Amino acid sequence: MINYRISFCIVCMNRLNQLKETLLRNINNNSGYEELEFVVLNYNSQDGMHEWMIGNMQPYLANGKVSYYHTVEPQKFSHSHAKNMAFKLAKGEIVCNINADHYTGENFAKYVNDEFVKDKNIILTTVDYFKTRPDYHPAKDVYGKVCLRKNTFMQAGGFDETMTDYGFEDWDLVNRVEMAGNKRVFIDDPAYLEFIAHTDEERYTLKDGSALFGWFMHFITPSMSEFIRLYESGRFERGILIDRNTAASGDYRQAYQKPKHKFAHKLNGDRLLMGSWQNTGGDFFLLDDFGGSLSLSISDHGRRLNAAGSGHVFYRMADPQAEAGMAEFIYFYPNRCIMERNLRERIIVVNPHGFGQWEQLNVCGLV
């Protein structure tokens, strides 16, 4: 019986509260599989993670069950770069991403080994991008759980580091590895899909890092609306949102043909215009980063913005749930576009200039 060397890779930045709940439990739940290491990468966490690891992981550092690394370089969490670092540091023949809020489940390592013994040219995942299993609906919290051979990972160039924020980096890796000839195998057992529930706000924050002043929407057609998002910092984002489900509603073929698109909404031209804005005393003046400008007069106690020249009216969004949905869409959209491009152009290998690189890295052990 083959027992592959397996590495469970955990990257963490300011998620110590979750790591405390999962790491020891995951170690104990997989204690029966000898050829297993937990690679824990402290990605410049500022919440006491280093002290906790050194104070609580000594027995596992001593027996080699845990390999702990600490970098103080990153100022912002990059999912792709952090995971690439951890996967490259892993000693296993099979590498698995385990988020800090993931429970592996009992004997998950044995399950992973058994699957790769049956077929080594696979990638274990929870992402069914092509909807091949109508009955398969794992929670989005476990999309990041993915296992593949380290050689396969290296040949694909790792996670795409042009994806600088959160989301779709795991979907993209699975798609590219599958295009390279590996079979997508779904993690079915609910016992392996447990996690710590948390809010979307814990997953991501506003990219601008500042408070939101307000959302304003201008209706164009039933399938198209223009939006302006103003930040207290004086920055703004502007774009045109398209609902692809209704955009072709006049085409009778939509009544019996399955839509070709995977996502209902997109940005016109995949473009988000950004720039600076200021309140000039009764008017808002927007200057985008390409030199274009827009003047908006304020009316109805700030609930309406009237665009000079075009006569377009932008209404302030008053529904917190709609605001949250729009914020999530915009946050994920750049990474989604990269994933869709890689799939459309059949790009398998990414990061041509290297990936998971670092200048300073501490290998932490016994004290």
C-alpha positions as CSV (number, residue, x, y, z in Angstrom):
1,M,0.0,0.0,0.0
2,I,1.4,3.4,-1.0
3,N,1.4,6.1,1.7
4,Y,2.2,9.4,0.0
5,R,3.9,12.1,2.0
6,I,1.1,14.8,2.4
7,S,1.4,18.4,3.4
8,F,-1.6,20.3,4.8
9,C,-0.8,24.0,4.1
10,I,-2.2,26.7,6.3
11,V,-1.6,30.4,5.7
12,C,-2.6,32.9,8.3
13,M,-2.7,36.7,8.7
14,N,-4.7,38.0,11.7
15,R,-6.8,34.8,12.0
16,L,-5.4,33.5,15.2
17,N,-8.9,33.1,16.7
18,Q,-9.7,30.6,14.0
19,L,-6.4,28.8,14.1
20,K,-6.7,28.2,17.8
21,E,-10.0,26.3,17.1
22,T,-8.9,24.3,14.1
23,L,-5.1,23.4,14.2
24,L,-4.9,21.2,17.2
25,R,-8.2,19.4,16.3
26,N,-7.0,18.8,12.8
27,I,-3.7,17.4,14.0
28,N,-5.4,15.0,16.4
29,N,-8.0,14.0,13.8
30,N,-5.2,12.9,11.4
31,S,-2.8,11.4,14.0
32,G,-3.2,8.0,12.5
33,Y,-1.5,9.0,9.2
34,E,2.3,9.1,9.8
35,E,3.4,10.6,6.5
36,L,1.7,14.0,7.2
37,E,3.0,17.4,8.0
38,F,1.2,20.7,8.7
39,V,2.9,23.6,7.1
40,V,1.9,26.8,8.9
41,L,2.9,30.1,7.4
42,N,2.6,33.2,9.5
43,Y,2.0,35.9,6.9
44,N,3.1,38.8,9.1
45,S,0.1,38.3,11.4
46,Q,-0.2,41.0,14.1
47,D,-2.6,39.3,16.5
48,G,-0.2,37.2,18.6
49,M,0.0,34.3,16.3
50,H,3.8,33.9,16.6
51,E,3.7,33.8,20.3
52,W,0.8,31.3,20.3
53,M,2.6,29.0,17.9
54,I,5.8,29.0,19.8
55,G,4.0,28.5,23.1
56,N,1.6,25.8,22.0
57,M,3.2,23.9,19.2
58,Q,6.5,22.7,20.7
59,P,5.7,19.0,20.8
60,Y,4.6,19.0,17.2
61,L,7.6,21.1,16.1
62,A,9.8,18.6,17.9
63,N,8.3,15.5,16.1
64,G,8.1,17.2,12.7
65,K,4.3,17.1,12.5
66,V,4.3,20.9,12.2
67,S,6.6,23.0,10.1
68,Y,6.3,26.7,11.1
69,Y,7.4,29.6,9.0
70,H,7.2,33.3,9.7
71,T,7.6,36.2,7.3
72,V,7.4,39.9,8.3
73,E,7.5,41.3,4.8
74,P,3.8,41.5,3.7
75,Q,1.8,44.5,4.6
76,K,-1.4,43.2,3.0
77,F,-2.7,39.7,2.7
78,S,-2.3,38.2,-0.8
79,H,-4.0,34.8,-1.0
80,S,-2.2,33.6,-4.1
81,H,1.2,34.7,-2.9
82,A,0.8,33.3,0.6
83,K,-0.5,29.9,-0.6
84,N,2.3,29.7,-3.2
85,M,4.9,30.3,-0.4
86,A,3.4,27.6,1.7
87,F,3.0,25.1,-1.1
88,K,6.7,25.6,-2.1
89,L,7.8,25.1,1.5
90,A,5.9,21.9,1.8
91,K,7.9,18.6,1.8
92,G,5.0,16.5,0.7
93,E,4.4,14.8,-2.6
94,I,0.7,15.9,-2.3
95,V,-0.1,19.4,-1.1
96,C,-3.5,20.5,0.3
97,N,-4.7,24.0,1.1
98,I,-6.5,24.1,4.4
99,N,-7.8,27.5,5.4
100,A,-7.4,28.6,9.0
101,D,-11.2,28.3,9.4
102,H,-11.3,24.7,8.0
103,Y,-11.7,21.5,9.9
104,T,-10.1,18.7,8.0
105,G,-12.4,16.0,9.4
106,E,-11.3,12.8,10.9
107,N,-8.8,10.8,8.8
108,F,-8.9,13.3,6.0
109,A,-5.2,12.6,5.2
110,K,-6.0,8.9,4.7
111,Y,-8.9,9.8,2.4
112,V,-6.6,12.1,0.4
113,N,-4.0,9.3,0.1
114,D,-6.6,6.7,-1.0
115,E,-7.9,9.0,-3.7
116,F,-4.4,9.6,-5.1
117,V,-3.5,5.9,-4.9
118,K,-6.6,5.2,-7.1
119,D,-5.5,7.9,-9.6
120,K,-2.5,10.1,-9.2
121,N,-3.6,12.5,-12.0
122,I,-6.4,14.1,-10.1
123,I,-7.1,17.3,-8.2
124,L,-9.4,17.1,-5.1
125,T,-11.6,20.1,-4.9
126,T,-15.0,21.5,-3.8
127,V,-15.3,23.6,-6.9
128,D,-17.7,22.4,-9.6
129,Y,-17.2,25.2,-12.1
130,F,-18.9,23.5,-15.0
131,K,-21.9,22.4,-12.9
132,T,-21.4,18.7,-13.7
133,R,-23.1,17.7,-10.5
134,P,-26.5,19.3,-10.0
135,D,-26.7,17.7,-6.5
136,Y,-23.3,19.1,-5.3
137,H,-23.6,22.3,-3.4
138,P,-20.8,22.7,-0.8
139,A,-20.7,25.9,1.2
140,K,-18.6,28.7,-0.3
141,D,-16.6,28.7,2.9
142,V,-14.9,25.4,1.8
143,Y,-14.1,26.4,-1.8
144,G,-10.4,26.8,-0.8
145,K,-9.9,23.2,0.2
146,V,-7.9,21.8,-2.7
147,C,-5.3,18.9,-2.9
148,L,-3.0,18.0,-5.8
149,R,0.5,16.6,-6.5
150,K,3.2,19.1,-5.8
151,N,4.8,18.5,-9.1
152,T,1.5,19.3,-10.8
153,F,1.2,22.5,-8.8
154,M,4.8,23.6,-9.7
155,Q,4.3,22.8,-13.4
156,A,1.2,25.0,-13.5
157,G,3.1,28.0,-11.9
158,G,1.1,27.9,-8.7
159,F,-1.8,30.2,-7.9
160,D,-2.0,33.2,-10.2
161,E,-0.4,36.1,-8.4
162,T,-2.0,38.7,-10.7
163,M,-4.9,37.9,-8.4
164,T,-4.0,40.2,-5.6
165,D,-7.2,40.0,-3.5
166,Y,-9.5,37.3,-2.2
167,G,-11.5,35.0,-4.4
168,F,-11.3,32.7,-7.5
169,E,-7.6,31.9,-7.1
170,D,-8.5,28.4,-6.1
171,W,-11.2,28.1,-8.9
172,D,-8.6,29.2,-11.4
173,L,-5.9,26.7,-10.2
174,V,-8.4,23.9,-10.4
175,N,-9.4,24.9,-14.0
176,R,-5.8,25.2,-15.2
177,V,-4.7,21.9,-13.7
178,E,-7.8,20.2,-15.3
179,M,-6.9,21.7,-18.6
180,A,-3.4,20.2,-18.2
181,G,-5.0,16.7,-18.2
182,N,-5.8,16.0,-14.5
183,K,-9.2,14.9,-13.4
184,R,-11.4,17.0,-11.1
185,V,-12.6,14.9,-8.2
186,F,-15.1,16.3,-5.7
187,I,-14.7,16.0,-2.0
188,D,-18.1,14.5,-1.2
189,D,-18.2,13.5,2.4
190,P,-19.7,16.2,4.6
191,A,-17.4,15.2,7.4
192,Y,-14.5,16.7,5.4
193,L,-16.4,20.0,4.7
194,E,-16.8,21.5,8.1
195,F,-15.7,25.0,8.9
196,I,-16.0,27.9,11.3
197,A,-18.8,30.1,10.1
198,H,-18.1,33.8,9.9
199,T,-19.3,37.0,8.2
200,D,-18.3,38.2,4.7
201,E,-16.8,41.3,6.4
202,E,-14.2,38.9,7.9
203,R,-13.4,37.6,4.5
204,Y,-12.7,40.9,2.8
205,T,-12.6,44.6,3.4
206,L,-13.1,47.6,1.2
207,K,-10.1,47.8,-1.1
208,D,-9.7,51.5,-0.5
209,G,-9.5,50.7,3.2
210,S,-11.8,53.6,4.1
211,A,-15.4,54.2,5.0
212,L,-18.0,54.4,2.3
213,F,-19.7,57.7,1.7
214,G,-22.4,56.4,-0.5
215,W,-23.6,54.3,-3.5
216,F,-25.5,56.0,-6.3
217,M,-27.3,54.3,-9.1
218,H,-28.6,55.5,-12.5
219,F,-31.1,53.4,-14.4
220,I,-30.3,52.9,-18.1
221,T,-32.3,49.9,-19.2
222,P,-33.9,46.9,-17.3
223,S,-30.6,45.1,-17.8
224,M,-28.1,47.9,-17.4
225,S,-27.4,50.5,-14.6
226,E,-24.6,52.9,-14.0
227,F,-23.2,53.2,-10.5
228,I,-20.9,55.5,-8.6
229,R,-19.4,54.5,-5.3
230,L,-17.9,57.4,-3.2
231,Y,-15.5,56.8,-0.3
232,E,-14.9,59.2,2.6
233,S,-11.2,59.2,1.6
234,G,-12.0,61.2,-1.6
235,R,-11.7,58.2,-4.0
236,F,-14.5,56.9,-6.2
237,E,-15.4,53.9,-8.4
238,R,-17.7,54.1,-11.4
239,G,-19.0,51.5,-13.8
240,I,-21.9,50.1,-15.7
241,L,-23.5,46.9,-14.3
242,I,-25.0,44.5,-16.8
243,D,-27.6,41.8,-15.9
244,R,-26.9,39.1,-18.6
245,N,-30.0,37.1,-17.7
246,T,-32.2,40.0,-18.8
247,A,-30.0,41.5,-21.5
248,A,-31.1,38.9,-24.0
249,S,-34.6,38.6,-22.8
250,G,-36.0,39.7,-26.2
251,D,-34.3,36.7,-27.9
252,Y,-36.9,33.9,-28.1
253,R,-34.1,31.3,-27.9
254,Q,-33.5,32.2,-24.3
255,A,-36.7,30.3,-23.5
256,Y,-35.2,26.9,-24.3
257,Q,-31.4,27.4,-24.5
258,K,-29.2,27.1,-21.5
259,P,-27.3,30.4,-20.9
260,K,-23.7,30.3,-22.0
261,H,-22.5,32.5,-19.2
262,K,-21.6,31.2,-15.7
263,F,-22.3,34.5,-13.9
264,A,-25.4,36.6,-14.1
265,H,-23.7,40.0,-13.8
266,K,-20.7,41.7,-15.4
267,L,-19.2,45.1,-15.9
268,N,-19.5,46.8,-19.3
269,G,-16.1,46.4,-20.9
270,D,-14.9,44.7,-17.7
271,R,-14.0,48.2,-16.7
272,L,-14.2,49.9,-13.4
273,L,-13.3,53.6,-13.6
274,M,-11.5,55.1,-10.6
275,G,-10.5,58.5,-9.5
276,S,-10.9,61.3,-6.9
277,W,-13.9,63.3,-5.9
278,Q,-14.6,66.4,-3.8
279,N,-17.6,68.2,-2.4
280,T,-17.4,71.8,-3.8
281,G,-20.3,73.0,-1.6
282,G,-23.6,71.8,-3.2
283,D,-21.9,69.9,-6.0
284,F,-19.7,66.8,-6.4
285,F,-16.8,67.0,-8.8
286,L,-15.3,63.7,-10.0
287,L,-12.0,63.5,-11.7
288,D,-11.0,60.0,-13.0
289,D,-7.5,58.8,-13.2
290,F,-7.5,59.2,-17.0
291,G,-8.4,62.9,-16.8
292,G,-12.1,62.7,-17.5
293,S,-14.5,64.6,-15.2
294,L,-18.1,64.7,-14.1
295,S,-20.0,67.3,-12.2
296,L,-23.0,66.3,-10.1
297,S,-25.4,68.6,-8.4
298,I,-27.0,67.5,-5.1
299,S,-30.7,67.5,-4.6
300,D,-33.4,65.9,-2.4
301,H,-31.2,66.2,0.8
302,G,-28.4,64.2,-0.8
303,R,-30.6,61.4,-2.1
304,R,-30.2,62.4,-5.7
305,L,-27.2,63.5,-7.8
306,N,-27.9,65.2,-11.2
307,A,-25.2,64.9,-13.8
308,A,-24.4,68.1,-15.6
309,G,-24.9,68.0,-19.4
310,S,-26.4,64.5,-19.7
311,G,-29.3,65.0,-17.3
312,H,-28.7,61.6,-15.8
313,V,-30.0,61.2,-12.3
314,F,-28.2,59.0,-9.8
315,Y,-30.2,57.8,-6.7
316,R,-28.6,57.0,-3.4
317,M,-29.0,53.3,-2.6
318,A,-30.9,52.8,0.7
319,D,-30.9,49.0,0.9
320,P,-28.0,47.7,3.0
321,Q,-28.4,44.2,1.6
322,A,-28.2,45.5,-2.0
323,E,-25.1,47.6,-1.1
324,A,-23.5,44.5,0.4
325,G,-24.2,42.5,-2.7
326,M,-22.8,45.2,-5.0
327,A,-19.7,45.5,-2.8
328,E,-19.1,41.8,-2.9
329,F,-19.5,41.7,-6.7
330,I,-17.0,44.5,-7.2
331,Y,-14.5,43.0,-4.8
332,F,-14.4,39.7,-6.5
333,Y,-14.7,40.9,-10.1
334,P,-11.1,41.6,-11.0
335,N,-10.0,38.0,-10.0
336,R,-13.0,36.6,-11.7
337,C,-12.0,38.3,-15.0
338,I,-8.5,36.8,-14.7
339,M,-9.9,33.4,-14.1
340,E,-12.3,33.7,-17.1
341,R,-9.4,34.9,-19.3
342,N,-7.2,32.0,-18.3
343,L,-10.0,29.6,-19.1
344,R,-11.0,31.3,-22.3
345,E,-7.4,31.5,-23.6
346,R,-6.5,28.0,-22.2
347,I,-3.7,29.4,-20.1
348,I,-2.3,26.6,-18.0
349,V,1.0,28.0,-16.7
350,V,1.0,31.4,-15.0
351,N,3.5,33.6,-13.1
352,P,6.3,33.4,-15.8
353,H,8.7,35.4,-13.6
354,G,8.3,33.2,-10.6
355,F,5.9,32.8,-7.7
356,G,5.8,32.4,-3.9
357,Q,9.0,34.4,-3.7
358,W,10.3,36.0,-0.5
359,E,13.4,37.8,0.8
360,Q,13.2,37.1,4.5
361,L,11.7,34.0,6.0
362,N,12.1,32.7,9.5
363,V,12.1,28.9,10.0
364,C,10.8,28.6,13.5
365,G,11.4,25.6,15.7
366,L,12.1,24.6,19.3
367,V,12.9,27.0,22.0
